[in-house]
Amino acid sequence: MGVSARILVNCHTQLEGHTGDRALLAEAGRLREAVRRTSFLLQTATDYHMTWFRILRAKTGGYTAHGDPALVSCSGRVCLQG
C-alpha cells in the first residue's frame, strides 16, 4: 500500500467515529436551502426583466437584418428614496 493510501485509511479511521453537531448540520442545511431559493428567485427576476427588455427593444428599435431585436441604447437608472 502506498503512502497516500495509508494516509487516506488513517484519515478515514479517525473520522469514522466522529459525527457532526446535529444543530449545526441542521443550520447548514437551512442555509443551503435559503441560498438555493435565493438563487432561484434572482434567476427568475433576471429572466423576467431580460424578457421584457427584449420585448421593449423589439418595439422601440425594430429588428436587425437577421430578425433579432435591434440594439437600443439605454442607461441604467436607480431611484432611491429614504
Backbone bond lengths (Angstrom), bond angles and torsions (degrees), N, CA, C in turn:
res aa  C-N    CA-C-N  psi(-1)  N-CA   C-N-CA  omega(-1)  CA-C   N-CA-C  phi
1 M - - - 1.451 - - 1.521 107.95 -
2 G 1.325 116.38 134.05 1.453 120.56 -178.62 1.520 112.20 -75.55
3 V 1.316 115.13 170.56 1.459 121.28 -179.36 1.529 110.76 -60.70
4 S 1.317 117.23 -45.39 1.467 120.90 -178.88 1.520 111.29 -61.64
5 A 1.317 117.08 -40.84 1.464 120.90 179.35 1.523 110.80 -65.15
6 R 1.342 117.25 -41.59 1.470 120.68 178.24 1.524 110.74 -63.74
7 I 1.323 116.70 -41.15 1.470 120.43 178.51 1.521 109.93 -63.31
8 L 1.315 116.81 -42.46 1.457 121.34 179.30 1.527 111.08 -63.35
9 V 1.317 117.97 -44.06 1.469 121.77 178.16 1.523 109.69 -62.90
10 N 1.326 117.12 -42.25 1.459 121.59 179.24 1.527 110.46 -62.08
11 C 1.314 117.34 -44.79 1.471 121.24 178.91 1.520 110.44 -63.19
12 H 1.327 115.85 -43.46 1.464 120.23 -179.93 1.527 110.19 -61.04
13 T 1.333 116.75 -43.09 1.464 121.38 -179.80 1.521 110.59 -62.89
14 Q 1.318 117.09 -42.59 1.459 120.57 -178.85 1.525 111.58 -69.41
15 L 1.320 117.47 -37.94 1.462 120.76 -177.02 1.525 112.86 -82.04
16 E 1.311 116.96 -19.20 1.460 121.85 -173.69 1.532 112.04 -58.21
17 G 1.300 117.31 -40.62 1.460 121.14 -176.35 1.514 114.71 -81.79
18 H 1.284 117.50 -10.23 1.464 120.29 -176.38 1.522 110.47 -92.01
19 T 1.315 114.43 135.21 1.462 119.60 173.27 1.515 107.18 -117.95
20 G 1.300 115.70 153.04 1.452 120.02 -178.66 1.522 111.63 -76.21
21 D 1.293 115.45 160.87 1.461 122.36 174.30 1.524 107.69 -67.26
22 R 1.330 116.88 118.01 1.466 120.50 -175.10 1.527 112.23 -58.57
23 A 1.319 117.25 -41.60 1.469 120.43 -179.63 1.528 110.34 -64.93
24 L 1.314 115.93 -41.37 1.462 120.14 179.88 1.526 111.05 -67.77
25 L 1.332 116.33 -40.93 1.465 119.91 177.46 1.529 111.23 -64.34
26 A 1.336 116.76 -39.30 1.467 120.43 178.14 1.526 110.38 -64.40
27 E 1.328 116.29 -42.02 1.468 119.86 178.85 1.522 110.98 -65.00
28 A 1.323 117.06 -40.54 1.468 120.49 177.28 1.525 110.35 -62.71
29 G 1.320 117.25 -38.68 1.465 120.96 176.99 1.516 111.91 -64.32
30 R 1.339 115.97 -41.69 1.479 119.42 177.96 1.525 110.70 -65.29
31 L 1.326 116.61 -40.62 1.462 120.38 178.00 1.524 110.64 -63.52
32 R 1.326 117.12 -43.69 1.468 121.27 178.69 1.528 110.29 -59.39
33 E 1.328 117.18 -43.85 1.463 121.33 -179.87 1.530 110.95 -66.78
34 A 1.336 117.45 -40.06 1.466 120.73 178.47 1.528 110.72 -63.78
35 V 1.320 117.12 -41.19 1.469 120.84 178.36 1.525 110.37 -66.11
36 R 1.334 117.08 -39.45 1.468 120.74 178.02 1.528 111.07 -63.41
37 R 1.343 116.77 -44.13 1.474 120.14 178.91 1.524 110.98 -65.51
38 T 1.331 116.49 -41.62 1.461 120.50 179.07 1.519 110.55 -62.58
39 S 1.311 116.81 -42.87 1.461 120.91 177.57 1.523 110.75 -60.09
40 F 1.328 116.66 -44.32 1.461 121.09 179.09 1.530 110.77 -62.06
41 L 1.339 117.24 -44.80 1.466 120.62 -179.47 1.526 111.46 -64.49
42 L 1.323 117.21 -42.20 1.463 119.97 178.93 1.522 111.29 -65.41
43 Q 1.329 117.37 -40.40 1.462 120.26 178.18 1.521 110.55 -65.72
44 T 1.334 117.44 -39.77 1.462 121.49 178.20 1.526 110.46 -63.35
45 A 1.332 117.23 -43.19 1.463 120.72 178.39 1.526 110.77 -64.08
46 T 1.319 117.18 -41.23 1.463 120.96 177.83 1.520 110.87 -61.97
47 D 1.326 116.73 -46.50 1.468 120.69 179.21 1.525 110.94 -60.52
48 Y 1.320 117.15 -43.22 1.465 122.39 179.50 1.533 110.63 -58.91
49 H 1.325 115.71 -51.29 1.469 119.51 -177.31 1.525 111.98 -68.20
50 M 1.317 117.46 -37.22 1.466 119.35 177.78 1.527 111.15 -65.71
51 T 1.321 117.65 -36.34 1.465 120.70 177.20 1.520 110.49 -64.15
52 W 1.332 116.65 -46.71 1.468 119.11 179.41 1.527 111.56 -66.92
53 F 1.327 116.92 -34.76 1.462 119.45 177.77 1.526 110.24 -65.40
54 R 1.330 117.35 -39.41 1.462 121.11 177.60 1.534 110.33 -64.12
55 I 1.323 117.17 -40.67 1.471 121.05 177.21 1.523 109.91 -64.39
56 L 1.325 117.18 -44.08 1.467 121.31 178.88 1.523 110.81 -61.13
57 R 1.330 117.32 -43.28 1.472 120.14 178.43 1.518 110.69 -60.94
58 A 1.317 116.99 -41.76 1.467 120.05 -178.75 1.521 111.00 -66.24
59 K 1.320 117.47 -38.31 1.467 120.73 -177.15 1.526 112.17 -75.98
60 T 1.324 117.01 -34.67 1.463 118.80 -175.72 1.520 113.41 -97.65
61 G 1.320 117.61 -27.28 1.462 119.45 -174.98 1.507 114.23 -110.07
62 G 1.312 117.30 -6.72 1.455 119.51 -177.82 1.516 110.97 77.11
63 Y 1.327 115.55 -152.81 1.458 121.12 -175.50 1.521 110.13 -128.03
64 T 1.325 115.22 157.76 1.460 120.89 174.92 1.525 108.40 -84.02
65 A 1.326 115.94 176.27 1.463 120.63 178.52 1.532 111.46 -64.46
66 H 1.329 117.21 -21.20 1.467 121.49 179.52 1.527 112.43 -89.96
67 G 1.323 117.21 -0.33 1.462 120.63 179.28 1.512 114.90 88.62
68 D 1.325 116.73 6.08 1.462 120.35 177.51 1.522 109.52 -88.68
69 P 1.344 117.70 153.58 1.463 119.04 175.33 1.531 110.19 -59.28
70 A 1.320 115.98 136.46 1.467 120.55 -179.42 1.524 110.02 -69.99
71 L 1.318 115.15 153.60 1.456 119.68 177.09 1.517 110.00 -71.34
72 V 1.296 115.66 133.89 1.459 122.12 177.99 1.515 106.38 -120.56
73 S 1.318 116.30 127.76 1.461 118.02 179.00 1.524 108.67 -76.17
74 C 1.293 114.45 132.98 1.463 119.54 177.33 1.515 107.50 -144.12
75 S 1.282 114.54 155.15 1.459 118.95 179.17 1.522 108.22 -110.77
76 G 1.307 114.91 144.11 1.461 118.83 176.85 1.516 109.24 -72.11
77 R 1.294 115.27 136.22 1.463 119.66 -179.35 1.516 108.95 -129.19
78 V 1.303 114.44 138.49 1.452 120.54 176.29 1.512 107.17 -131.00
79 C 1.308 116.52 131.03 1.457 121.35 178.59 1.525 107.63 -117.93
80 L 1.297 116.56 117.36 1.462 121.17 -179.98 1.518 109.49 -116.43
81 Q 1.290 115.64 133.68 1.461 120.67 175.59 1.517 107.68 -122.95
82 G 1.299 115.84 137.81 1.468 117.27 -177.74 1.491 112.87 -132.33
